[in-house]
């Protein structure tokens, strides 16, 4: 399937098969939940969900091997970049499902609805990563947002969960309305909703439109910054992370970021390419400022946190800053770096959250001071959390280190030396708060002697994430050689 | 025919009223209503641009229709969350919803 070729019905279905599988599985889970209600401690929903994710993953791999590079129904692109995004999203969601199982079952929450919502959010991420049309982008964007609001408020009767949901929802709906207003202007100025059409129309009268395009860019970036949790639209993140059920926090720290970065790369590379001098300069300048501030503020505020979920919220804001470096670099190396770092960040952060869920499941606390002496109470869990934190801090030979190397070298290659320097300084600052948890776990005497038992599903999640952290670290170079040529296609088209 | 600018000014005014409400109102329901105003501004914009620039296609109309679909979904979820807040806290005033901070 190549660009410009008209697809038959069968080919269209094949190209959309990951999304269709997710949709069918989500509906299946909902129906099964209705057909067999009130079954205490039922075990099937996570298995059905995982099976759906696996089949969708197989579809993604088959499309990748077939070298799919085409437009489906004019609004969705099936190209290597979107397939890579989908693969990362499916892997991340599978880990989220594994980490949710015990949490949801012990709290007697409706399982079917929860897993259906997770599948719908995966579907939204896949669609957002593949959209090439403003209408499709905004639909997938709000689809993902609305599902995330519901998931955040999923703990019924919990004040914190409801509060987190309302803050997230009002913040998100406001910013998405702002982004939509910018999109309506973009449509008005160009008469196009297709990203490539926008680029070619802008090329004709860019200089004249520049004063109008600048505020449009600011409002567009506001919406994207909300989704990836970048400063100055990050304030929802700590509250939503702290209040949401912990497996949902794990999802929030990864899912929307994958989608947001895929969207950001696609819009900046295709709709505002380097062939447009002024718009290209404007968005890069804006994003550069956001990048530097996001990294620094996220890291500095994280130093003062006492709740580990809140600390990881600020840490994930800082991580979004690092990934933004790859977007600002606006080069094939930068884009490949974004993908590799998203993969590394997804497995690392989900590993940390799986460990936190295992801990809080038994101890019932999220305060860092309660992690005292964890190495004696649960040596394996402490070691895995240690590896996750080291990878987040960027210590070799973990995935986080190599991810950062590519992002920073992409910055150097694009002549953004100061941004790489800010990134390196920030990585050093970040060790400060990761070290705080490590010291608590290994150098402080435990408050209680109770052994912490990790449930089997969480053990599997931890195993998968740790394997991911080490494999992505070891095979980062082949991964780069695999991804760089295929993301180059995005740049050639413009 | 009314010039295009008038519609754009109307939309911009609507958007600004909505934005002011979003930032200044303390009642969660009023904030939700303000967001709806902003979305209405988007619809006015889209329809006006569509009518005056390329009325031979339906892109603008489709876009506007989807804006309404999403707005309705957002309100449904928003009100559900506000009811959840009301049940646990007996208030919808945003300043009193302050359990999470730091």
Interface residues (C-beta under 8 A of the other chain):
Chain A: X134 X135 X138 X139 X142 X146 X149 X150 X153 X156 X157 X158 X159 X160 X162 X163 X164 X165 X166 X167 X169 X170 X173 X174 X177 X178 X180 X181 X183 X184 X185 X187 X188 X191 X193 X238 X239 X242 X243 X305 X306 X307 X310
Chain B: X8 X11 X15 X18 X19 X22 X28 X31 X32 X34 X35 X38 X39 X41 X42 X45 X46 X48 X49 X53 X54 X59 X60 X62 X63 X66 X67 X70 X73 X74 X77 X78 X80 X81 X82 X84 X85 X87 X88 X89 X94 X97 X99 X100 X101 X102
